Amino acid sequence: MTLAPETTRTTTALTLQLLLEDGWFTVCELSLLTPGRGVAALLPDGRQVALFTDRAGRTYAIDNRDPFSGAAVLSRGLTGTHRGRPFVASPLLKQRFDLESGRCLDDEGVRVATYEVRAA
């Protein structure tokens, strides 16, 4: 049996975009994100961003660099909620970072950058 490639497909996948200093940057198709799991992406300036989506369909983007260890590992962290706020826990030293504000829940003086996201 031979399969022919489908050529009549007209659906357009939603893409995930981040707001950077010079405008919106397309990162990937939104369908590639799995709820509860992070993905790392490389930005045009060489920085890395950690992308997360939850079961309710909300998407978050924070700096992938753990400020305590210096390693780019936050995309590999465990996600959860604390007092109704979504967070990711660093896989190395376990500090938790609020996915909306970037604030460290375990050390008030530390935070990571957050990015505005949209599906387009």
C-alpha positions in Angstrom: 0.0 0.0 0.0 1.3 3.5 -0.9 0.2 6.6 0.9 0.1 9.9 -0.9 0.9 13.1 0.9 -2.1 15.1 1.9 -2.3 18.3 -0.1 -5.8 19.6 0.9 -5.0 20.4 4.5 -6.1 24.0 5.2 -5.8 24.2 9.0 -3.2 26.6 10.4 -1.5 25.7 13.7 -1.3 28.4 16.4 2.2 29.6 17.1 3.6 30.7 20.4 5.1 34.2 20.3 7.2 36.1 22.9 7.3 39.9 23.2 11.0 40.9 23.0 12.4 44.5 22.9 12.1 44.7 19.1 8.7 43.1 18.8 7.0 39.7 18.7 9.2 36.6 18.1 7.7 33.3 17.0 9.1 30.4 19.1 7.3 27.3 18.1 3.9 25.8 17.4 1.7 25.9 20.5 0.8 22.2 20.0 4.4 21.1 20.7 4.0 22.1 24.4 2.8 19.4 26.8 0.9 20.6 29.9 3.1 20.3 33.1 6.4 19.9 31.2 8.8 22.6 30.2 10.7 23.3 26.9 13.8 25.4 26.3 14.1 27.7 23.3 16.9 29.8 22.1 16.2 33.5 21.5 17.9 35.6 18.7 20.3 37.2 21.2 21.6 33.8 22.5 19.6 33.8 25.7 17.4 30.8 26.6 13.8 30.9 27.6 11.8 28.2 29.4 8.2 27.7 28.1 5.4 26.1 30.1 1.7 25.4 29.5 -0.8 24.2 32.1 -3.8 22.0 31.8 -6.1 25.1 31.6 -4.2 26.3 28.4 -2.3 29.1 30.0 1.2 29.6 28.7 4.2 31.0 30.5 7.8 32.0 29.5 10.6 32.7 31.9 14.4 32.9 31.7 15.8 29.4 31.6 18.9 30.2 33.7 18.7 29.3 37.3 20.1 32.3 39.2 21.3 30.1 42.1 23.4 27.7 40.1 23.9 29.6 36.8 22.8 26.6 34.8 20.2 26.8 32.1 17.9 24.2 33.6 14.5 25.7 34.6 12.8 24.2 31.6 13.5 20.8 33.2 11.9 21.7 36.6 8.8 20.4 38.2 5.7 22.6 37.9 3.1 23.1 40.6 1.0 25.7 42.4 1.5 27.5 45.7 -1.5 29.5 47.0 -3.0 29.4 43.5 0.1 30.7 41.8 1.9 28.5 39.2 5.5 27.9 39.8 8.5 25.8 38.5 11.0 24.3 40.9 14.6 24.2 39.8 15.8 20.7 39.2 19.1 21.4 40.9 18.6 23.3 44.2 14.7 23.1 44.2 14.0 26.9 44.6 10.5 27.7 43.2 9.9 30.5 40.7 6.5 32.1 40.1 5.7 31.6 36.4 3.8 34.8 36.2 6.1 37.2 38.0 9.4 35.4 38.0 9.8 36.0 41.8 11.6 33.3 43.8 9.1 31.9 46.3 12.0 30.8 48.6 14.2 34.0 48.5 12.3 37.3 48.1 15.4 39.0 46.7 15.8 36.8 43.7 13.8 36.7 40.5 14.1 35.6 36.9 12.9 37.5 33.8 9.4 36.8 32.5 8.1 37.3 29.0 4.7 38.2 27.7 3.3 35.4 25.5 0.6 35.1 22.9 -0.8 32.5 20.6 -1.2 33.8 17.0 
